[in-house]
Amino acid sequence: MSHPLRDVVLEAFAPLGVLARATDHFTPREGQTEMALAVADVLAQGGSLVVEAGTGVGKTFAYLVPALLSGERVLLSTATKALQDQLYARDLPRLVQALNLPVRLALLKGRSSYLCTHRLEMARRDTQIPDRHTVHLLSRVETWSLSTRTGDLAELPGLDERSPLIPLITSNRDNCLGSQCPKFKTCHVNAARREALGADVVVINHHLFFADMAVRESGMAELLPTVRVVIFDEAHQLNEIGVNFLGHQLGTAQLLDVTRDMLATGLQLARGLADWQGVCATFERAARDLRLMGGKRNTAVKLRWTDEAPEGIHPGAWSQALQDVGAACVQALQALDTVSEIAPDFMRLHDRVAEIAKRVDAFLSPCAPDAVRWMDLSASQMRLMEAPLDIAHTVRERLVKSPMTQGGAAAPDDEPPWQDEERTPPVEDVRPRSWIFTSATLGDDPRLRWFTEPCGLESATVLRVSSPFDYPAQAALFVPRDIVRPNDPAHSSQVALMASESVVRLGGRTLVLTTTLRALRAIGDAMKQQLEGSSIEVLVQGEWPKRHLMTRFREGASAGGQGCVLVASATFWEGFDVPGDALQLVVIDKLPFPPPNDPLVEARSKRLEAQGRSPFNDYFVPEALVALKQGAGRLIRTESDQGVLVVCDNRLVTTSYGRRLLTALPPMRQLANAEALAQSLEALSQNAITTTSTTTS
Ligand code: SF4
């Protein structure tokens, strides 16, 4: 295919092209150019492109360069806020400068990422702030609020995402006063949305993308029709994030929140005009009775809900409890109707209660086809969930086919840009839109079915670009054959012992990835004991915020002496990027199959069975394969990295599905026995010492 954009892109990636001239570290890579040309083709003709680009291909530049050179409006979505910040603050400005393009960039996050100045003012007057540390933090936020332009809380170093202060100084859809807010004109959330609507490239995240599809409130409903290029990086997370947003949810915390706000607002602004105490007592009682249906729980559980009621709950009693919540909503709506003129707060409360009533009705009706229901229960709250089994229908019907528009009058300055208003109607743009989906891991077959099927992209163009790393030379794999099976109670202690011995040989610099929180605690505790008295620090996920753990891990190795060990689960399987000597050993406790008792996993398995397919081969193995590739991918991040991967699950080498997983891993050389492992680790350790002493001298 020949078109002008292809030629410009080819020139940009050439040995003496604009990228080589403008950046010091650019070297042309065949895979990167191949991907960039495929992106250019889809930009020229429209349609959907799925690219699996192995680590080191340089996929970010491969999609950004053609997208920027195309001159089209681009929406770029990634999986996490950290990656969003990296793209917006580092990769994009660098490229825009190198390509010398007049491009306006914008970053758009969910509202919980921005300071709400109205709520900050309320928090200042709040006498209920839990502790002194939070009071101190609040005063730091106040000082920062005077100088920040964006109000993005990521600018505040050391602010833990789990801090109890965050909900007090950020808004949510329920408590934001919108255009009635006294701070509306200077509101950071609105400013970010306005900037996004006026920008050429907008960086968002998948959560925001799908949250907006579900509730249409963050500005995307206006933004999406005006962009011609949509890029999803870290696309392997798209399906799981999407299903969480595209169903219904109803939580008892949400019911109690609205009760509290209704009582406070009613007594403050309309005392005596309705029986607020009575209305709220009924509402609260209905919420608590609903919670009690799930019984007492000390740990979090998920209850299946395949029939009229969640498992173990009498259907009649369950239906009555839900109806009581519905009746409490009706009573509250009547009270709110009588005072809606008094203050905008009552209109917001009315909307919130009406939304709850709608969800109660939805949960009283049968589950939607191709969806699954369950109940999340913890010691303090209950959440009713209904989720589609995948996002295929949404992607096919609501995304890929969605029309594109041009023009239309912008919202006036004092109006929220995302509200439906009567303005000059935009004109439909008939040019096809381009959709690009990319990640380092999207499956193991030529059509990448693990990704394309649940995302409704079976007819997309698919490209697989291999990593340029020399894996046999850079990395080794060891699978201990004599370790007990993962379901044996002794498994975690054997993993811990083997990991500790390896860590001592290597001198830290190790990431231990576990598949469950139980294994995380067992292995973390055992390794702490085993390495006590050594100079190697053992960090365990959950003991510190993620950002602190990552910084401490990197610092440990940069000190030139012994590195650290990090024992982690869940989010550390991906996105933990430690190039160089700081990480040279990754230990994985077992093959990361999805939990078979999870209601969503069960429902997906049943659907495959009904289609005459094998849930194990078509779902469990591909899921494990993608997760394993992600975990293993933490080891080698650059062309000069060296390291060892240990997978403490001998099913990898003793079963047929294990061999399928093995084939999907990068082609590392295999270590035959524990002696070979010890030698490899000692060689890595010697290398690191030599490198450190050379650097020091
Ligand atoms: S409009 Fe909403 S988010 Fe903005 S300051 Fe007011 S309450 Fe906060």
Boltz pocket constraint, residues with backbone or C-beta under 6 A from the ligand:
constraints:
  - pocket:
      binder: B
      contacts: [[A, 115], [A, 116], [A, 117], [A, 118], [A, 119], [A, 171], [A, 175], [A, 176], [A, 177], [A, 178], [A, 179], [A, 181], [A, 182], [A, 183], [A, 184], [A, 187], [A, 188], [A, 189], [A, 190]]
      max_distance: 6.0
